Amino acid sequence: MFVIKCPWCGQRGQKEFTYIGDSNVKRPDPNLASDKEWSDYIFLRKNPKGWHDELWQHTTGCRVIFKVQRNTVTHEIRLTLPLSNKISGAEK
Ligand SMILES: [Zn+2]
């Protein structure tokens, strides 16, 4: 287990949170996307080793979804931000 700092509630154990997904996935325009582009958006995700920009929800707390920059190897978290803030790409 690791600790995540909710931008509103402070540090809490990981069990209070739910992983939502990659925060860098861009939703294509459903009126313009091909079937393959839409399928890729729905089903394909990267599985990076190292720093990753993610969305987490504080499901047993304030229920807010926010951004987390987490190392997928060590589970170190170096940044948590409200959704309105932009994370500038994970470093390798
Ligand atoms: Zn919270």
PDB file of the backbone (N, CA, C, O) and the ligand in Angstrom, with CONECT records:
HET     ZN  A 101       1
ATOM      1  N   MET A   1       0.836  -1.187   0.000  1.00  0.00           N
ATOM      2  CA  MET A   1       0.000   0.000   0.000  1.00  0.00           C
ATOM      3  C   MET A   1       0.876   1.244   0.000  1.00  0.00           C
ATOM      4  O   MET A   1       1.965   1.248   0.572  1.00  0.00           O
ATOM      5  N   PHE A   2       0.394   2.289  -0.642  1.00  0.00           N
ATOM      6  CA  PHE A   2       1.112   3.547  -0.628  1.00  0.00           C
ATOM      7  C   PHE A   2       0.147   4.665  -0.249  1.00  0.00           C
ATOM      8  O   PHE A   2      -1.062   4.460  -0.140  1.00  0.00           O
ATOM      9  N   VAL A   3       0.710   5.843  -0.051  1.00  0.00           N
ATOM     10  CA  VAL A   3      -0.065   6.992   0.425  1.00  0.00           C
ATOM     11  C   VAL A   3      -0.258   7.967  -0.731  1.00  0.00           C
ATOM     12  O   VAL A   3       0.677   8.246  -1.482  1.00  0.00           O
ATOM     13  N   ILE A   4      -1.463   8.475  -0.866  1.00  0.00           N
ATOM     14  CA  ILE A   4      -1.778   9.468  -1.884  1.00  0.00           C
ATOM     15  C   ILE A   4      -2.256  10.730  -1.171  1.00  0.00           C
ATOM     16  O   ILE A   4      -3.037  10.665  -0.221  1.00  0.00           O
ATOM     17  N   LYS A   5      -1.770  11.886  -1.651  1.00  0.00           N
ATOM     18  CA  LYS A   5      -2.201  13.155  -1.073  1.00  0.00           C
ATOM     19  C   LYS A   5      -3.351  13.721  -1.901  1.00  0.00           C
ATOM     20  O   LYS A   5      -3.141  14.245  -2.995  1.00  0.00           O
ATOM     21  N   CYS A   6      -4.555  13.613  -1.374  1.00  0.00           N
ATOM     22  CA  CYS A   6      -5.709  14.237  -2.033  1.00  0.00           C
ATOM     23  C   CYS A   6      -5.523  15.758  -1.941  1.00  0.00           C
ATOM     24  O   CYS A   6      -5.202  16.268  -0.868  1.00  0.00           O
ATOM     25  N   PRO A   7      -5.720  16.490  -3.049  1.00  0.00           N
ATOM     26  CA  PRO A   7      -5.538  17.942  -3.003  1.00  0.00           C
ATOM     27  C   PRO A   7      -6.461  18.636  -1.996  1.00  0.00           C
ATOM     28  O   PRO A   7      -6.196  19.775  -1.610  1.00  0.00           O
ATOM     29  N   TRP A   8      -7.537  17.973  -1.567  1.00  0.00           N
ATOM     30  CA  TRP A   8      -8.480  18.613  -0.647  1.00  0.00           C
ATOM     31  C   TRP A   8      -8.417  18.034   0.762  1.00  0.00           C
ATOM     32  O   TRP A   8      -8.593  18.766   1.736  1.00  0.00           O
ATOM     33  N   CYS A   9      -8.168  16.727   0.886  1.00  0.00           N
ATOM     34  CA  CYS A   9      -8.243  16.057   2.187  1.00  0.00           C
ATOM     35  C   CYS A   9      -6.880  15.772   2.805  1.00  0.00           C
ATOM     36  O   CYS A   9      -6.804  15.462   3.994  1.00  0.00           O
ATOM     37  N   GLY A  10      -5.802  15.869   2.030  1.00  0.00           N
ATOM     38  CA  GLY A  10      -4.484  15.562   2.540  1.00  0.00           C
ATOM     39  C   GLY A  10      -4.120  14.097   2.327  1.00  0.00           C
ATOM     40  O   GLY A  10      -4.740  13.401   1.523  1.00  0.00           O
ATOM     41  N   GLN A  11      -3.095  13.635   3.067  1.00  0.00           N
ATOM     42  CA  GLN A  11      -2.574  12.291   2.847  1.00  0.00           C
ATOM     43  C   GLN A  11      -3.497  11.229   3.432  1.00  0.00           C
ATOM     44  O   GLN A  11      -3.958  11.319   4.569  1.00  0.00           O
ATOM     45  N   ARG A  12      -3.745  10.210   2.595  1.00  0.00           N
ATOM     46  CA  ARG A  12      -4.585   9.088   3.005  1.00  0.00           C
ATOM     47  C   ARG A  12      -4.003   7.808   2.394  1.00  0.00           C
ATOM     48  O   ARG A  12      -3.233   7.865   1.435  1.00  0.00           O
ATOM     49  N   GLY A  13      -4.374   6.669   2.953  1.00  0.00           N
ATOM     50  CA  GLY A  13      -3.933   5.390   2.411  1.00  0.00           C
ATOM     51  C   GLY A  13      -4.564   5.122   1.050  1.00  0.00           C
ATOM     52  O   GLY A  13      -5.668   5.580   0.756  1.00  0.00           O
ATOM     53  N   GLN A  14      -3.846   4.381   0.241  1.00  0.00           N
ATOM     54  CA  GLN A  14      -4.286   4.078  -1.130  1.00  0.00           C
ATOM     55  C   GLN A  14      -5.661   3.423  -1.163  1.00  0.00           C
ATOM     56  O   GLN A  14      -6.390   3.590  -2.141  1.00  0.00           O
ATOM     57  N   LYS A  15      -6.035   2.679  -0.121  1.00  0.00           N
ATOM     58  CA  LYS A  15      -7.318   1.972  -0.118  1.00  0.00           C
ATOM     59  C   LYS A  15      -8.515   2.921  -0.206  1.00  0.00           C
ATOM     60  O   LYS A  15      -9.616   2.490  -0.548  1.00  0.00           O
ATOM     61  N   GLU A  16      -8.314   4.206   0.098  1.00  0.00           N
ATOM     62  CA  GLU A  16      -9.404   5.176   0.001  1.00  0.00           C
ATOM     63  C   GLU A  16      -9.628   5.675  -1.427  1.00  0.00           C
ATOM     64  O   GLU A  16     -10.584   6.402  -1.698  1.00  0.00           O
ATOM     65  N   PHE A  17      -8.730   5.273  -2.340  1.00  0.00           N
ATOM     66  CA  PHE A  17      -8.754   5.830  -3.691  1.00  0.00           C
ATOM     67  C   PHE A  17      -9.009   4.747  -4.745  1.00  0.00           C
ATOM     68  O   PHE A  17      -8.753   3.565  -4.516  1.00  0.00           O
ATOM     69  N   THR A  18      -9.515   5.174  -5.891  1.00  0.00           N
ATOM     70  CA  THR A  18      -9.717   4.285  -7.030  1.00  0.00           C
ATOM     71  C   THR A  18      -8.980   4.854  -8.229  1.00  0.00           C
ATOM     72  O   THR A  18      -9.100   6.036  -8.551  1.00  0.00           O
ATOM     73  N   TYR A  19      -8.208   3.981  -8.888  1.00  0.00           N
ATOM     74  CA  TYR A  19      -7.513   4.378 -10.109  1.00  0.00           C
ATOM     75  C   TYR A  19      -8.534   4.522 -11.229  1.00  0.00           C
ATOM     76  O   TYR A  19      -9.312   3.601 -11.479  1.00  0.00           O
ATOM     77  N   ILE A  20      -8.538   5.672 -11.907  1.00  0.00           N
ATOM     78  CA  ILE A  20      -9.490   5.923 -12.982  1.00  0.00           C
ATOM     79  C   ILE A  20      -8.861   5.631 -14.342  1.00  0.00           C
ATOM     80  O   ILE A  20      -9.490   5.023 -15.208  1.00  0.00           O
ATOM     81  N   GLY A  21      -7.599   6.074 -14.526  1.00  0.00           N
ATOM     82  CA  GLY A  21      -6.949   5.808 -15.809  1.00  0.00           C
ATOM     83  C   GLY A  21      -5.868   6.815 -16.141  1.00  0.00           C
ATOM     84  O   GLY A  21      -5.500   7.661 -15.325  1.00  0.00           O
ATOM     85  N   ASP A  22      -5.369   6.701 -17.369  1.00  0.00           N
ATOM     86  CA  ASP A  22      -4.326   7.575 -17.897  1.00  0.00           C
ATOM     87  C   ASP A  22      -4.917   8.973 -18.104  1.00  0.00           C
ATOM     88  O   ASP A  22      -5.956   9.119 -18.747  1.00  0.00           O
ATOM     89  N   SER A  23      -4.257   9.994 -17.560  1.00  0.00           N
ATOM     90  CA  SER A  23      -4.809  11.350 -17.674  1.00  0.00           C
ATOM     91  C   SER A  23      -4.476  12.010 -19.008  1.00  0.00           C
ATOM     92  O   SER A  23      -4.958  13.109 -19.283  1.00  0.00           O
ATOM     93  N   ASN A  24      -3.666  11.365 -19.837  1.00  0.00           N
ATOM     94  CA  ASN A  24      -3.273  11.977 -21.107  1.00  0.00           C
ATOM     95  C   ASN A  24      -4.064  11.473 -22.308  1.00  0.00           C
ATOM     96  O   ASN A  24      -3.819  11.917 -23.430  1.00  0.00           O
ATOM     97  N   VAL A  25      -5.007  10.556 -22.097  1.00  0.00           N
ATOM     98  CA  VAL A  25      -5.790  10.035 -23.214  1.00  0.00           C
ATOM     99  C   VAL A  25      -6.773  11.106 -23.678  1.00  0.00           C
ATOM    100  O   VAL A  25      -7.537  11.659 -22.887  1.00  0.00           O
ATOM    101  N   LYS A  26      -6.734  11.378 -24.962  1.00  0.00           N
ATOM    102  CA  LYS A  26      -7.607  12.404 -25.546  1.00  0.00           C
ATOM    103  C   LYS A  26      -8.796  11.735 -26.233  1.00  0.00           C
ATOM    104  O   LYS A  26      -8.613  10.829 -27.046  1.00  0.00           O
ATOM    105  N   ARG A  27      -9.995  12.172 -25.914  1.00  0.00           N
ATOM    106  CA  ARG A  27     -11.208  11.627 -26.525  1.00  0.00           C
ATOM    107  C   ARG A  27     -11.378  12.207 -27.923  1.00  0.00           C
ATOM    108  O   ARG A  27     -11.470  13.424 -28.090  1.00  0.00           O
ATOM    109  N   PRO A  28     -11.420  11.326 -28.938  1.00  0.00           N
ATOM    110  CA  PRO A  28     -11.614  11.861 -30.297  1.00  0.00           C
ATOM    111  C   PRO A  28     -13.051  12.349 -30.487  1.00  0.00           C
ATOM    112  O   PRO A  28     -13.955  11.956 -29.751  1.00  0.00           O
ATOM    113  N   ASP A  29     -13.243  13.205 -31.479  1.00  0.00           N
ATOM    114  CA  ASP A  29     -14.591  13.678 -31.812  1.00  0.00           C
ATOM    115  C   ASP A  29     -15.387  12.493 -32.352  1.00  0.00           C
ATOM    116  O   ASP A  29     -15.014  11.942 -33.388  1.00  0.00           O
ATOM    117  N   PRO A  30     -16.465  12.083 -31.693  1.00  0.00           N
ATOM    118  CA  PRO A  30     -17.210  10.901 -32.142  1.00  0.00           C
ATOM    119  C   PRO A  30     -17.816  11.058 -33.529  1.00  0.00           C
ATOM    120  O   PRO A  30     -18.128  10.059 -34.176  1.00  0.00           O
ATOM    121  N   ASN A  31     -17.991  12.282 -33.998  1.00  0.00           N
ATOM    122  CA  ASN A  31     -18.541  12.507 -35.337  1.00  0.00           C
ATOM    123  C   ASN A  31     -17.486  12.403 -36.429  1.00  0.00           C
ATOM    124  O   ASN A  31     -17.816  12.234 -37.603  1.00  0.00           O
ATOM    125  N   LEU A  32     -16.211  12.504 -36.041  1.00  0.00           N
ATOM    126  CA  LEU A  32     -15.127  12.485 -37.026  1.00  0.00           C
ATOM    127  C   LEU A  32     -14.256  11.243 -36.935  1.00  0.00           C
ATOM    128  O   LEU A  32     -13.563  10.916 -37.898  1.00  0.00           O
ATOM    129  N   ALA A  33     -14.269  10.541 -35.804  1.00  0.00           N
ATOM    130  CA  ALA A  33     -13.365   9.408 -35.597  1.00  0.00           C
ATOM    131  C   ALA A  33     -13.800   8.190 -36.406  1.00  0.00           C
ATOM    132  O   ALA A  33     -14.988   7.891 -36.528  1.00  0.00           O
ATOM    133  N   SER A  34     -12.807   7.498 -36.953  1.00  0.00           N
ATOM    134  CA  SER A  34     -13.089   6.226 -37.623  1.00  0.00           C
ATOM    135  C   SER A  34     -13.384   5.173 -36.557  1.00  0.00           C
ATOM    136  O   SER A  34     -13.160   5.397 -35.368  1.00  0.00           O
ATOM    137  N   ASP A  35     -13.891   4.017 -37.003  1.00  0.00           N
ATOM    138  CA  ASP A  35     -14.147   2.931 -36.048  1.00  0.00           C
ATOM    139  C   ASP A  35     -12.867   2.525 -35.335  1.00  0.00           C
ATOM    140  O   ASP A  35     -12.884   2.250 -34.135  1.00  0.00           O
ATOM    141  N   LYS A  36     -11.738   2.484 -36.080  1.00  0.00           N
ATOM    142  CA  LYS A  36     -10.453   2.101 -35.469  1.00  0.00           C
ATOM    143  C   LYS A  36     -10.005   3.139 -34.441  1.00  0.00           C
ATOM    144  O   LYS A  36      -9.546   2.780 -33.357  1.00  0.00           O
ATOM    145  N   GLU A  37     -10.136   4.425 -34.778  1.00  0.00           N
ATOM    146  CA  GLU A  37      -9.740   5.477 -33.825  1.00  0.00           C
ATOM    147  C   GLU A  37     -10.588   5.394 -32.558  1.00  0.00           C
ATOM    148  O   GLU A  37     -10.077   5.556 -31.450  1.00  0.00           O
ATOM    149  N   TRP A  38     -11.883   5.142 -32.727  1.00  0.00           N
ATOM    150  CA  TRP A  38     -12.764   5.058 -31.562  1.00  0.00           C
ATOM    151  C   TRP A  38     -12.444   3.815 -30.735  1.00  0.00           C
ATOM    152  O   TRP A  38     -12.409   3.874 -29.506  1.00  0.00           O
ATOM    153  N   SER A  39     -12.211   2.687 -31.414  1.00  0.00           N
ATOM    154  CA  SER A  39     -11.864   1.443 -30.732  1.00  0.00           C
ATOM    155  C   SER A  39     -10.550   1.605 -29.959  1.00  0.00           C
ATOM    156  O   SER A  39     -10.437   1.170 -28.813  1.00  0.00           O
ATOM    157  N   ASP A  40      -9.559   2.235 -30.600  1.00  0.00           N
ATOM    158  CA  ASP A  40      -8.273   2.464 -29.929  1.00  0.00           C
ATOM    159  C   ASP A  40      -8.472   3.336 -28.687  1.00  0.00           C
ATOM    160  O   ASP A  40      -7.864   3.081 -27.648  1.00  0.00           O
ATOM    161  N   TYR A  41      -9.320   4.361 -28.791  1.00  0.00           N
ATOM    162  CA  TYR A  41      -9.592   5.240 -27.649  1.00  0.00           C
ATOM    163  C   TYR A  41     -10.231   4.459 -26.494  1.00  0.00           C
ATOM    164  O   TYR A  41      -9.890   4.675 -25.331  1.00  0.00           O
ATOM    165  N   ILE A  42     -11.143   3.564 -26.815  1.00  0.00           N
ATOM    166  CA  ILE A  42     -11.855   2.814 -25.783  1.00  0.00           C
ATOM    167  C   ILE A  42     -10.969   1.741 -25.138  1.00  0.00           C
ATOM    168  O   ILE A  42     -10.969   1.579 -23.918  1.00  0.00           O
ATOM    169  N   PHE A  43     -10.209   1.005 -25.976  1.00  0.00           N
ATOM    170  CA  PHE A  43      -9.565  -0.210 -25.481  1.00  0.00           C
ATOM    171  C   PHE A  43      -8.054  -0.148 -25.306  1.00  0.00           C
ATOM    172  O   PHE A  43      -7.518  -0.914 -24.505  1.00  0.00           O
ATOM    173  N   LEU A  44      -7.343   0.718 -26.008  1.00  0.00           N
ATOM    174  CA  LEU A  44      -5.882   0.667 -25.962  1.00  0.00           C
ATOM    175  C   LEU A  44      -5.319   1.677 -24.966  1.00  0.00           C
ATOM    176  O   LEU A  44      -5.657   2.860 -24.990  1.00  0.00           O
ATOM    177  N   ARG A  45      -4.458   1.177 -24.098  1.00  0.00           N
ATOM    178  CA  ARG A  45      -3.761   2.037 -23.141  1.00  0.00           C
ATOM    179  C   ARG A  45      -2.296   1.632 -23.091  1.00  0.00           C
ATOM    180  O   ARG A  45      -1.958   0.465 -23.288  1.00  0.00           O
ATOM    181  N   LYS A  46      -1.433   2.601 -22.826  1.00  0.00           N
ATOM    182  CA  LYS A  46      -0.016   2.314 -22.640  1.00  0.00           C
ATOM    183  C   LYS A  46       0.174   1.690 -21.268  1.00  0.00           C
ATOM    184  O   LYS A  46      -0.643   1.877 -20.367  1.00  0.00           O
ATOM    185  N   ASN A  47       1.247   0.959 -21.126  1.00  0.00           N
ATOM    186  CA  ASN A  47       1.585   0.347 -19.839  1.00  0.00           C
ATOM    187  C   ASN A  47       3.015   0.752 -19.508  1.00  0.00           C
ATOM    188  O   ASN A  47       3.931  -0.070 -19.561  1.00  0.00           O
ATOM    189  N   PRO A  48       3.202   2.034 -19.162  1.00  0.00           N
ATOM    190  CA  PRO A  48       4.566   2.558 -19.036  1.00  0.00           C
ATOM    191  C   PRO A  48       5.279   2.050 -17.789  1.00  0.00           C
ATOM    192  O   PRO A  48       4.665   1.744 -16.767  1.00  0.00           O
ATOM    193  N   LYS A  49       6.583   1.974 -17.914  1.00  0.00           N
ATOM    194  CA  LYS A  49       7.440   1.661 -16.783  1.00  0.00           C
ATOM    195  C   LYS A  49       8.102   2.971 -16.386  1.00  0.00           C
ATOM    196  O   LYS A  49       8.913   3.511 -17.139  1.00  0.00           O
ATOM    197  N   GLY A  50       7.765   3.481 -15.216  1.00  0.00           N
ATOM    198  CA  GLY A  50       8.326   4.760 -14.785  1.00  0.00           C
ATOM    199  C   GLY A  50       7.218   5.751 -14.490  1.00  0.00           C
ATOM    200  O   GLY A  50       6.142   5.375 -14.024  1.00  0.00           O
ATOM    201  N   TRP A  51       7.485   7.019 -14.763  1.00  0.00           N
ATOM    202  CA  TRP A  51       6.539   8.078 -14.422  1.00  0.00           C
ATOM    203  C   TRP A  51       5.336   8.057 -15.342  1.00  0.00           C
ATOM    204  O   TRP A  51       5.463   7.897 -16.556  1.00  0.00           O
ATOM    205  N   HIS A  52       4.157   8.223 -14.741  1.00  0.00           N
ATOM    206  CA  HIS A  52       2.906   8.115 -15.483  1.00  0.00           C
ATOM    207  C   HIS A  52       1.914   9.140 -14.929  1.00  0.00           C
ATOM    208  O   HIS A  52       1.780   9.288 -13.715  1.00  0.00           O
ATOM    209  N   ASP A  53       1.226   9.841 -15.823  1.00  0.00           N
ATOM    210  CA  ASP A  53       0.193  10.797 -15.414  1.00  0.00           C
ATOM    211  C   ASP A  53      -1.137  10.059 -15.337  1.00  0.00           C
ATOM    212  O   ASP A  53      -1.579   9.463 -16.319  1.00  0.00           O
ATOM    213  N   GLU A  54      -1.769  10.098 -14.182  1.00  0.00           N
ATOM    214  CA  GLU A  54      -2.964   9.292 -13.939  1.00  0.00           C
ATOM    215  C   GLU A  54      -4.092  10.115 -13.340  1.00  0.00           C
ATOM    216  O   GLU A  54      -3.888  11.218 -12.832  1.00  0.00           O
ATOM    217  N   LEU A  55      -5.288   9.543 -13.415  1.00  0.00           N
ATOM    218  CA  LEU A  55      -6.443  10.101 -12.721  1.00  0.00           C
ATOM    219  C   LEU A  55      -6.817   9.147 -11.596  1.00  0.00           C
ATOM    220  O   LEU A  55      -6.890   7.936 -11.807  1.00  0.00           O
ATOM    221  N   TRP A  56      -7.051   9.680 -10.414  1.00  0.00           N
ATOM    222  CA  TRP A  56      -7.493   8.905  -9.258  1.00  0.00           C
ATOM    223  C   TRP A  56      -8.711   9.597  -8.660  1.00  0.00           C
ATOM    224  O   TRP A  56      -8.863  10.815  -8.759  1.00  0.00           O
ATOM    225  N   GLN A  57      -9.572   8.802  -8.041  1.00  0.00           N
ATOM    226  CA  GLN A  57     -10.727   9.369  -7.347  1.00  0.00           C
ATOM    227  C   GLN A  57     -10.641   9.018  -5.861  1.00  0.00           C
ATOM    228  O   GLN A  57     -10.338   7.881  -5.499  1.00  0.00           O
ATOM    229  N   HIS A  58     -10.907   9.995  -5.018  1.00  0.00           N
ATOM    230  CA  HIS A  58     -10.934   9.768  -3.572  1.00  0.00           C
ATOM    231  C   HIS A  58     -12.311   9.211  -3.221  1.00  0.00           C
ATOM    232  O   HIS A  58     -13.178   9.931  -2.724  1.00  0.00           O
ATOM    233  N   THR A  59     -12.495   7.934  -3.483  1.00  0.00           N
ATOM    234  CA  THR A  59     -13.826   7.317  -3.446  1.00  0.00           C
ATOM    235  C   THR A  59     -14.432   7.236  -2.054  1.00  0.00           C
ATOM    236  O   THR A  59     -15.653   7.312  -1.925  1.00  0.00           O
ATOM    237  N   THR A  60     -13.632   7.084  -1.013  1.00  0.00           N
ATOM    238  CA  THR A  60     -14.210   7.003   0.339  1.00  0.00           C
ATOM    239  C   THR A  60     -14.075   8.320   1.091  1.00  0.00           C
ATOM    240  O   THR A  60     -14.369   8.400   2.284  1.00  0.00           O
ATOM    241  N   GLY A  61     -13.627   9.351   0.381  1.00  0.00           N
ATOM    242  CA  GLY A  61     -13.480  10.667   1.000  1.00  0.00           C
ATOM    243  C   GLY A  61     -14.362  11.682   0.298  1.00  0.00           C
ATOM    244  O   GLY A  61     -15.588  11.573   0.319  1.00  0.00           O
ATOM    245  N   CYS A  62     -13.738  12.663  -0.319  1.00  0.00           N
ATOM    246  CA  CYS A  62     -14.472  13.757  -0.951  1.00  0.00           C
ATOM    247  C   CYS A  62     -15.042  13.374  -2.320  1.00  0.00           C
ATOM    248  O   CYS A  62     -15.830  14.130  -2.888  1.00  0.00           O
ATOM    249  N   ARG A  63     -14.660  12.218  -2.855  1.00  0.00           N
ATOM    250  CA  ARG A  63     -15.139  11.669  -4.132  1.00  0.00           C
ATOM    251  C   ARG A  63     -14.673  12.468  -5.353  1.00  0.00           C
ATOM    252  O   ARG A  63     -15.159  12.239  -6.461  1.00  0.00           O
ATOM    253  N   VAL A  64     -13.746  13.395  -5.162  1.00  0.00           N
ATOM    254  CA  VAL A  64     -13.252  14.211  -6.264  1.00  0.00           C
ATOM    255  C   VAL A  64     -12.213  13.430  -7.064  1.00  0.00           C
ATOM    256  O   VAL A  64     -11.417  12.679  -6.500  1.00  0.00           O
ATOM    257  N   ILE A  65     -12.230  13.613  -8.378  1.00  0.00           N
ATOM    258  CA  ILE A  65     -11.226  13.035  -9.272  1.00  0.00           C
ATOM    259  C   ILE A  65     -10.121  14.060  -9.457  1.00  0.00           C
ATOM    260  O   ILE A  65     -10.401  15.237  -9.685  1.00  0.00           O
ATOM    261  N   PHE A  66      -8.870  13.628  -9.363  1.00  0.00           N
ATOM    262  CA  PHE A  66      -7.741  14.539  -9.503  1.00  0.00           C
ATOM    263  C   PHE A  66      -6.583  13.842 -10.204  1.00  0.00           C
ATOM    264  O   PHE A  66      -6.599  12.626 -10.398  1.00  0.00           O
ATOM    265  N   LYS A  67      -5.579  14.629 -10.583  1.00  0.00           N
ATOM    266  CA  LYS A  67      -4.425  14.111 -11.317  1.00  0.00           C
ATOM    267  C   LYS A  67      -3.321  13.706 -10.353  1.00  0.00           C
ATOM    268  O   LYS A  67      -3.098  14.350  -9.327  1.00  0.00           O
ATOM    269  N   VAL A  68      -2.639  12.628 -10.704  1.00  0.00           N
ATOM    270  CA  VAL A  68      -1.516  12.116  -9.914  1.00  0.00           C
ATOM    271  C   VAL A  68      -0.384  11.781 -10.876  1.00  0.00           C
ATOM    272  O   VAL A  68      -0.620  11.177 -11.922  1.00  0.00           O
ATOM    273  N   GLN A  69       0.831  12.165 -10.536  1.00  0.00           N
ATOM    274  CA  GLN A  69       1.999  11.728 -11.288  1.00  0.00           C
ATOM    275  C   GLN A  69       2.705  10.695 -10.424  1.00  0.00           C
ATOM    276  O   GLN A  69       3.280  11.024  -9.387  1.00  0.00           O
ATOM    277  N   ARG A  70       2.655   9.410 -10.874  1.00  0.00           N
ATOM    278  CA  ARG A  70       3.127   8.280 -10.073  1.00  0.00           C
ATOM    279  C   ARG A  70       4.137   7.459 -10.858  1.00  0.00           C
ATOM    280  O   ARG A  70       4.004   7.273 -12.067  1.00  0.00           O
ATOM    281  N   ASN A  71       5.148   6.973 -10.150  1.00  0.00           N
ATOM    282  CA  ASN A  71       6.106   6.061 -10.754  1.00  0.00           C
ATOM    283  C   ASN A  71       5.531   4.654 -10.648  1.00  0.00           C
ATOM    284  O   ASN A  71       5.289   4.165  -9.545  1.00  0.00           O
ATOM    285  N   THR A  72       5.313   4.006 -11.779  1.00  0.00           N
ATOM    286  CA  THR A  72       4.663   2.696 -11.786  1.00  0.00           C
ATOM    287  C   THR A  72       5.559   1.586 -11.253  1.00  0.00           C
ATOM    288  O   THR A  72       5.075   0.484 -10.993  1.00  0.00           O
ATOM    289  N   VAL A  73       6.837   1.846 -11.086  1.00  0.00           N
ATOM    290  CA  VAL A  73       7.755   0.838 -10.551  1.00  0.00           C
ATOM    291  C   VAL A  73       7.845   0.953  -9.034  1.00  0.00           C
ATOM    292  O   VAL A  73       7.742  -0.048  -8.325  1.00  0.00           O
ATOM    293  N   THR A  74       8.037   2.169  -8.539  1.00  0.00           N
ATOM    294  CA  THR A  74       8.260   2.373  -7.104  1.00  0.00           C
ATOM    295  C   THR A  74       6.998   2.835  -6.364  1.00  0.00           C
ATOM    296  O   THR A  74       6.962   2.819  -5.134  1.00  0.00           O
ATOM    297  N   HIS A  75       5.982   3.239  -7.094  1.00  0.00           N
ATOM    298  CA  HIS A  75       4.748   3.826  -6.561  1.00  0.00           C
ATOM    299  C   HIS A  75       4.990   5.174  -5.884  1.00  0.00           C
ATOM    300  O   HIS A  75       4.124   5.676  -5.169  1.00  0.00           O
ATOM    301  N   GLU A  76       6.170   5.758  -6.111  1.00  0.00           N
ATOM    302  CA  GLU A  76       6.436   7.112  -5.602  1.00  0.00           C
ATOM    303  C   GLU A  76       5.490   8.088  -6.303  1.00  0.00           C
ATOM    304  O   GLU A  76       5.290   8.008  -7.515  1.00  0.00           O
ATOM    305  N   ILE A  77       4.922   8.993  -5.542  1.00  0.00           N
ATOM    306  CA  ILE A  77       4.056  10.027  -6.102  1.00  0.00           C
ATOM    307  C   ILE A  77       4.731  11.362  -5.885  1.00  0.00           C
ATOM    308  O   ILE A  77       5.049  11.734  -4.755  1.00  0.00           O
ATOM    309  N   ARG A  78       4.951  12.091  -6.984  1.00  0.00           N
ATOM    310  CA  ARG A  78       5.643  13.367  -6.827  1.00  0.00           C
ATOM    311  C   ARG A  78       4.721  14.549  -7.044  1.00  0.00           C
ATOM    312  O   ARG A  78       5.129  15.694  -6.848  1.00  0.00           O
ATOM    313  N   LEU A  79       3.462  14.289  -7.453  1.00  0.00           N
ATOM    314  CA  LEU A  79       2.581  15.410  -7.742  1.00  0.00           C
ATOM    315  C   LEU A  79       1.129  14.967  -7.697  1.00  0.00           C
ATOM    316  O   LEU A  79       0.777  13.929  -8.257  1.00  0.00           O
ATOM    317  N   THR A  80       0.288  15.741  -7.037  1.00  0.00           N
ATOM    318  CA  THR A  80      -1.164  15.574  -7.144  1.00  0.00           C
ATOM    319  C   THR A  80      -1.751  16.959  -7.393  1.00  0.00           C
ATOM    320  O   THR A  80      -1.354  17.940  -6.764  1.00  0.00           O
ATOM    321  N   LEU A  81      -2.704  17.021  -8.322  1.00  0.00           N
ATOM    322  CA  LEU A  81      -3.273  18.313  -8.725  1.00  0.00           C
ATOM    323  C   LEU A  81      -4.764  18.192  -8.970  1.00  0.00           C
ATOM    324  O   LEU A  81      -5.236  17.128  -9.370  1.00  0.00           O
ATOM    325  N   PRO A  82      -5.524  19.268  -8.739  1.00  0.00           N
ATOM    326  CA  PRO A  82      -6.926  19.280  -9.163  1.00  0.00           C
ATOM    327  C   PRO A  82      -7.010  19.123 -10.682  1.00  0.00           C
ATOM    328  O   PRO A  82      -6.051  19.437 -11.387  1.00  0.00           O
ATOM    329  N   LEU A  83      -8.132  18.647 -11.185  1.00  0.00           N
ATOM    330  CA  LEU A  83      -8.289  18.432 -12.628  1.00  0.00           C
ATOM    331  C   LEU A  83      -8.080  19.690 -13.450  1.00  0.00           C
ATOM    332  O   LEU A  83      -7.696  19.606 -14.617  1.00  0.00           O
ATOM    333  N   SER A  84      -8.323  20.843 -12.874  1.00  0.00           N
ATOM    334  CA  SER A  84      -8.181  22.091 -13.629  1.00  0.00           C
ATOM    335  C   SER A  84      -6.723  22.436 -13.923  1.00  0.00           C
ATOM    336  O   SER A  84      -6.453  23.293 -14.764  1.00  0.00           O
ATOM    337  N   ASN A  85      -5.770  21.774 -13.238  1.00  0.00           N
ATOM    338  CA  ASN A  85      -4.360  22.028 -13.498  1.00  0.00           C
ATOM    339  C   ASN A  85      -3.839  21.036 -14.529  1.00  0.00           C
ATOM    340  O   ASN A  85      -4.312  19.901 -14.603  1.00  0.00           O
ATOM    341  N   LYS A  86      -2.863  21.467 -15.325  1.00  0.00           N
ATOM    342  CA  LYS A  86      -2.309  20.630 -16.379  1.00  0.00           C
ATOM    343  C   LYS A  86      -0.968  20.057 -15.923  1.00  0.00           C
ATOM    344  O   LYS A  86      -0.115  20.782 -15.410  1.00  0.00           O
ATOM    345  N   ILE A  87      -0.791  18.732 -16.119  1.00  0.00           N
ATOM    346  CA  ILE A  87       0.502  18.101 -15.878  1.00  0.00           C
ATOM    347  C   ILE A  87       1.224  18.099 -17.212  1.00  0.00           C
ATOM    348  O   ILE A  87       0.663  17.677 -18.223  1.00  0.00           O
ATOM    349  N   SER A  88       2.448  18.562 -17.221  1.00  0.00           N
ATOM    350  CA  SER A  88       3.185  18.636 -18.478  1.00  0.00           C
ATOM    351  C   SER A  88       3.940  17.347 -18.723  1.00  0.00           C
ATOM    352  O   SER A  88       5.142  17.293 -18.461  1.00  0.00           O
ATOM    353  N   GLY A  89       3.288  16.307 -19.214  1.00  0.00           N
ATOM    354  CA  GLY A  89       3.911  15.063 -19.663  1.00  0.00           C
ATOM    355  C   GLY A  89       4.834  14.412 -18.661  1.00  0.00           C
ATOM    356  O   GLY A  89       5.665  15.091 -18.059  1.00  0.00           O
ATOM    357  N   ALA A  90       4.709  13.122 -18.469  1.00  0.00           N
ATOM    358  CA  ALA A  90       5.550  12.391 -17.534  1.00  0.00           C
ATOM    359  C   ALA A  90       6.972  12.321 -18.069  1.00  0.00           C
ATOM    360  O   ALA A  90       7.194  12.113 -19.262  1.00  0.00           O
ATOM    361  N   GLU A  91       7.923  12.495 -17.172  1.00  0.00           N
ATOM    362  CA  GLU A  91       9.331  12.355 -17.562  1.00  0.00           C
ATOM    363  C   GLU A  91       9.699  10.896 -17.529  1.00  0.00           C
ATOM    364  O   GLU A  91       9.130  10.117 -16.766  1.00  0.00           O
ATOM    365  N   LYS A  92      10.635  10.535 -18.344  1.00  0.00           N
ATOM    366  CA  LYS A  92      11.077   9.141 -18.409  1.00  0.00           C
ATOM    367  C   LYS A  92      12.113   8.877 -17.341  1.00  0.00           C
ATOM    368  O   LYS A  92      12.613   7.757 -17.229  1.00  0.00           O
TER     369      LYS A  92
HETATM  370 ZN    ZN A 101     -10.345  13.944  -0.831  1.00  0.00          ZN2+
END
